[in-house]
Amino acid sequence: MSVKAYQRKLDVENGRVELSHGAGGRAMAQLISGLFHQAFGNEWLAGSNDQSAFDVTAGRMVMTTDGYVISPLFFPGGNIGSLAVHGTINDIAMSGARPLYLSASFIIEEGFRFSDIKTIAESMGAAACAAGVYIIAGDTKVVERGKADGLFISMTGIGLVADGLDLSADKAKVGDRVLLSGSLGDHGVAIMSKRQNVAFQTEIVSDSAALHSLAAAMVAAGGGGIRVMRDPTRGGLAAALNEIALQSELGFHLQESMIPVKPAVAATCELLGLEPIHVANEGKLVAIVAPDSADAVLAAMKAHPLGSNAADIGEAVADDHKFVQMTTDFGGRRIVDWLWGEQLPRIC
């Protein structure tokens, strides 16, 4: 008579992660199959191999990787899981590529709730499905209590970029227009207000979103007229434009009055001593576009749900110092510099 080994059912509602769930045994297999496979389920993961094979079509492939260590893990408009999927897709999309596949690595702290993992994993699966991409590989590690802030996620993405399209931060030229897809600071302020228990009559919600369809519409409208696209995450728009200025060896002149910022975001930034231009975004992009293509690209942005508030906010200028300058609402002009790392809260 055969004896079937007893296997304790995963208590998703009340259970917590133990060190055994990262030890490579039955408990780990149960965690992966019971939570992650359920949320991400697809033909690649069903094979339960250490890797996934996929067909490669003609064209250039692009790849990106990023880590997510946000606090709090859950915030208005999303959580660390949906943020990780959106952020990785957006890094692919900024090259003009179509995102195809993702991998995810999880560092989980001992004692983390299964129910929270389930919620996060399901949000990742839903975000990937909505974007038409697949999470086809992953890894799970468990560290001792106190060695991680609940959960860290690292993701890698692969996409396909069309022949002839080569967007790069060193391609901006004097006279190019600076196009912004919408209001600044929504994500960063949503995180900071949650962390600081700052309440508003109307809740500020993160702008976290996958931008690949917006980027595709822009490329279709502007083609080779688009020099570079960036999603202004850590360090906000200021950091993104300073990076491009350095790589293209020019400057930027912005008009503060043209930069969209929601009143509640502006008020919170003033309260916390920050400027919206330095605050992280997770559902916005900035594009540097040739002047003869700018109108067409801006129209395509405004026609897309994620770019309805898009604006032309400035231009690239000759500047040996490579400064980003902004004409203020009061008519003055000031330099928009990077912030030092200790001045920026951990929000992405």
URPECOR-V662993 format. One record per backbone hydrogen bond with DSSP energy under -0.5 kcal/mol. CO is the residue of the C=O (numbers start at 1). NH is the residue of the N-H. If there is no record, write none. Layout:
{{CO,NH} {CO,NH}}
This chain:
{{2,4} {10,12} {11,15} {15,114} {17,111} {18,21} {19,22} {20,23} {20,25} {20,28} {25,29} {26,30} {27,31} {28,32} {29,33} {30,34} {31,35} {31,36} {32,37} {35,39} {36,40} {37,41} {42,46} {43,47} {44,47} {45,48} {60,161} {62,159} {64,157} {66,155} {68,153} {73,80} {75,78} {76,206} {78,75} {79,83} {80,84} {81,85} {82,86} {83,87} {84,88} {85,89} {86,90} {87,91} {88,92} {89,93} {90,94} {92,95} {92,97} {93,96} {94,229} {95,167} {97,99} {98,160} {100,134} {101,158} {102,136} {102,137} {103,156} {104,139} {105,154} {106,108} {106,141} {107,152} {108,143} {109,112} {112,17} {113,117} {114,118} {115,119} {116,120} {117,121} {118,122} {119,123} {120,124} {121,125} {122,126} {123,127} {124,128} {125,129} {126,130} {127,131} {128,132} {128,133} {129,132} {134,102} {134,136} {137,104} {139,106} {141,108} {143,110} {144,147} {148,150} {149,151} {150,109} {152,107} {153,68} {154,105} {155,66} {156,103} {157,64} {158,100} {158,101} {159,62} {160,98} {161,60} {162,165} {164,166} {168,171} {173,176} {176,316} {177,179} {177,289} {178,313} {178,314} {179,287} {180,311} {181,309} {185,189} {186,190} {187,191} {188,192} {189,193} {190,194} {191,195} {192,196} {193,197} {193,198} {194,197} {197,199} {201,203} {203,205} {209,211} {211,215} {212,216} {213,217} {214,218} {215,219} {216,220} {217,221} {218,222} {219,223} {222,225} {223,226} {225,227} {225,290} {227,168} {228,288} {230,232} {230,286} {231,233} {232,281} {233,236} {235,239} {236,240} {237,241} {238,242} {239,243} {240,244} {241,245} {242,246} {243,247} {244,248} {245,249} {245,250} {251,317} {252,254} {252,325} {253,315} {254,256} {254,327} {255,258} {255,259} {256,259} {258,260} {260,184} {262,266} {263,267} {264,268} {265,269} {266,270} {267,271} {268,272} {269,273} {269,274} {270,273} {275,278} {276,279} {277,238} {280,188} {282,209} {285,181} {286,230} {287,179} {287,289} {288,227} {288,228} {289,177} {290,293} {290,294} {291,295} {293,297} {294,298} {295,299} {296,300} {297,301} {298,302} {299,303} {301,304} {304,307} {305,308} {307,310} {311,180} {311,313} {313,255} {314,178} {315,253} {316,175} {317,251} {319,322} {323,252} {323,325} {324,336} {325,254} {326,328} {326,334} {327,256} {328,331} {332,328} {334,326} {335,337} {340,343} {341,344} {343,345} {345,347} {346,71}}
